[in-house]
Amino acid sequence: MDSVTSKWALATGASSGFGVEFATLLAQRGANLVLVARRKEPMERLAERLRRDYRIDVLVMSLELSSAGAASELKARIDANHIQIDVLVNNAGYGLYGEFLDQSAERLRDMLQVNIVAVTELTRLFGSEMANRGSGHILFIASLLAYQATPGYAAYAASKAYILLLGEALNTELNPRGVSATVLSPGPTSTSFAEVAGQKNTAVVRMLMMEPLRVARIGVESMLRHRSSVVAGPLNKMIVFWNRLTPRVLQRQIMQRVLSG
Ligand SMILES: NC(=O)c1ccc[n+]([C@@H]2O[C@H](COP(=O)([O-])OP(=O)(O)OC[C@H]3O[C@@H](n4cnc5c(N)ncnc54)[C@H](OP(=O)(O)O)[C@@H]3O)[C@@H](O)[C@H]2O)c1
């Protein structure tokens, strides 16, 4: 597995859930960190703990990733600190649960800006520098929902299908240039995701539920082993495998039932 000791890692969505676990796992491996999300206070508390426990440098940058130009602004702030990013963890994101036509155009646009546009722009900005240096790691967070159309999460699932395809394609494009790109696809995980999305956890969702640390560890280890794509956990892997044998119309009917209870 590659080492990240003394390198700088940028983790978006570091104020809660997976982001906290990604930051902690990378800190344990000796990486310095730039933490990004909107809420500053939880990131400052995390930064304090990581500096104390692992003797690393941590910078906290509060940023609204749904704003146009957010990625360039973040890059400029990082450049102003003379920091070279060797690991990019594209983790910030959220879902909107409910009928597509009930979502406001503005909320949909903001979500796509965070889940798709910011990820694409950050990857281009930091990925080019990594490719020029001939080394680096990029981790993308897709979802189990990236593997089939999902009524109730129509736009969110489609945004994660974009991430899955972007990351897997970049694995092939960037590997020869020394940069690894890895897509982690988690199933339901106990973070604030469902609450933020406005989704109630059904019995099947509760059965699939994993702990964020376990999922994040799968992501970090897969990234440091240069894997292209990993679905977290045996049950989620089974669902993705089973999808290959199932007509697409059936996949989405089942997913709708699973989520609506
Ligand atoms: N948990 C699951 O079941 C699950 C399953 C599959 C995939 N995922 C994916 O995992 C990733 C992390 O989610 P999570 O489960 O850890 O949920 P979470 O606990 O709600 O964390 C989401 C993170 O994204 C940040 N974020 C959201 N909107 C933002 C914005 N406009 N600007 C900047 N930062 C923003 C949040 O920070 P602030 O609110 O402070 O800005 C927070 O740190 C997401 O991409 C999600 O789609 C989650």
The ligand as an SDF file (V2000), in Angstrom:
LIG
                    3D

 48 52  0  0  0  0  0  0  0  0999 V2000
  -24.3450    7.7760    4.3720 N   0  0  0  0  0  0  0  0  0  0  0  0
  -24.8190    7.1090    3.3410 C   0  0  0  0  0  0  0  0  0  0  0  0
  -25.7360    6.2810    3.4660 O   0  0  0  0  0  0  0  0  0  0  0  0
  -24.1800    7.3100    1.9790 C   0  0  0  0  0  0  0  0  0  0  0  0
  -24.3190    6.2930    1.0250 C   0  0  0  0  0  0  0  0  0  0  0  0
  -23.7350    6.4700   -0.2300 C   0  0  0  0  0  0  0  0  0  0  0  0
  -23.0020    7.6040   -0.4980 C   0  0  0  0  0  0  0  0  0  0  0  0
  -22.8740    8.5910    0.4430 N   0  0  0  0  0  0  0  0  0  0  0  0
  -22.0830    9.7780    0.1120 C   0  0  0  0  0  0  0  0  0  0  0  0
  -21.1050    9.9880    1.1010 O   0  0  0  0  0  0  0  0  0  0  0  0
  -20.6840   11.3530    1.0830 C   0  0  0  0  0  0  0  0  0  0  0  0
  -20.6110   11.8900    2.5090 C   0  0  0  0  0  0  0  0  0  0  0  0
  -21.8960   11.8860    3.0850 O   0  0  0  0  0  0  0  0  0  0  0  0
  -22.1620   11.4050    4.5850 P   0  0  0  0  0  0  0  0  0  0  0  0
  -22.9110   10.1220    4.5090 O   0  0  0  0  0  0  0  0  0  0  0  0
  -20.9220   11.4560    5.3850 O   0  0  0  0  0  0  0  0  0  0  0  0
  -23.2310   12.4940    5.0410 O   0  0  0  0  0  0  0  0  0  0  0  0
  -23.0790   13.7480    6.0470 P   0  0  0  0  0  0  0  0  0  0  0  0
  -22.7120   13.2670    7.4030 O   0  0  0  0  0  0  0  0  0  0  0  0
  -24.3570   14.4990    5.8890 O   0  0  0  0  0  0  0  0  0  0  0  0
  -21.8560   14.5760    5.4540 O   0  0  0  0  0  0  0  0  0  0  0  0
  -21.9500   15.3740    4.2940 C   0  0  0  0  0  0  0  0  0  0  0  0
  -20.7740   16.3140    4.2670 C   0  0  0  0  0  0  0  0  0  0  0  0
  -20.8460   17.1110    3.0700 O   0  0  0  0  0  0  0  0  0  0  0  0
  -20.7280   18.4960    3.4240 C   0  0  0  0  0  0  0  0  0  0  0  0
  -21.5210   19.3440    2.5300 N   0  0  0  0  0  0  0  0  0  0  0  0
  -22.8270   19.1890    2.1980 C   0  0  0  0  0  0  0  0  0  0  0  0
  -23.2310   20.2180    1.4370 N   0  0  0  0  0  0  0  0  0  0  0  0
  -22.1530   21.0480    1.2920 C   0  0  0  0  0  0  0  0  0  0  0  0
  -21.9580   22.3050    0.6390 C   0  0  0  0  0  0  0  0  0  0  0  0
  -22.9560   22.9100   -0.0200 N   0  0  0  0  0  0  0  0  0  0  0  0
  -20.7350   22.8800    0.6870 N   0  0  0  0  0  0  0  0  0  0  0  0
  -19.7310   22.2840    1.3750 C   0  0  0  0  0  0  0  0  0  0  0  0
  -19.8570   21.1020    2.0200 N   0  0  0  0  0  0  0  0  0  0  0  0
  -21.0610   20.4960    1.9790 C   0  0  0  0  0  0  0  0  0  0  0  0
  -21.3080   18.5650    4.8390 C   0  0  0  0  0  0  0  0  0  0  0  0
  -20.7610   19.6810    5.5430 O   0  0  0  0  0  0  0  0  0  0  0  0
  -21.5460   21.0310    5.9320 P   0  0  0  0  0  0  0  0  0  0  0  0
  -22.9840   20.6780    6.1650 O   0  0  0  0  0  0  0  0  0  0  0  0
  -20.8220   21.5060    7.1450 O   0  0  0  0  0  0  0  0  0  0  0  0
  -21.3180   21.9120    4.7520 O   0  0  0  0  0  0  0  0  0  0  0  0
  -20.7820   17.2770    5.4590 C   0  0  0  0  0  0  0  0  0  0  0  0
  -19.4730   17.4610    5.9430 O   0  0  0  0  0  0  0  0  0  0  0  0
  -21.7030   12.0850    0.1860 C   0  0  0  0  0  0  0  0  0  0  0  0
  -21.1200   12.3160   -1.0800 O   0  0  0  0  0  0  0  0  0  0  0  0
  -22.8560   11.0930    0.0680 C   0  0  0  0  0  0  0  0  0  0  0  0
  -23.5800   11.2650   -1.1150 O   0  0  0  0  0  0  0  0  0  0  0  0
  -23.4480    8.4670    1.6770 C   0  0  0  0  0  0  0  0  0  0  0  0
  1  2  1  0
  2  3  2  0
  2  4  1  0
  4  5  1  0
  4 48  2  0
  5  6  2  0
  6  7  1  0
  7  8  2  0
  8  9  1  0
  8 48  1  0
  9 10  1  0
  9 46  1  0
 10 11  1  0
 11 12  1  0
 11 44  1  0
 12 13  1  0
 13 14  1  0
 14 15  2  0
 14 16  1  0
 14 17  1  0
 17 18  1  0
 18 19  2  0
 18 20  1  0
 18 21  1  0
 21 22  1  0
 22 23  1  0
 23 24  1  0
 23 42  1  0
 24 25  1  0
 25 26  1  0
 25 36  1  0
 26 27  1  0
 26 35  1  0
 27 28  2  0
 28 29  1  0
 29 30  1  0
 29 35  2  0
 30 31  1  0
 30 32  2  0
 32 33  1  0
 33 34  2  0
 34 35  1  0
 36 37  1  0
 36 42  1  0
 37 38  1  0
 38 39  2  0
 38 40  1  0
 38 41  1  0
 42 43  1  0
 44 45  1  0
 44 46  1  0
 46 47  1  0
M  CHG  2   8   1  16  -1
M  END
$$$$
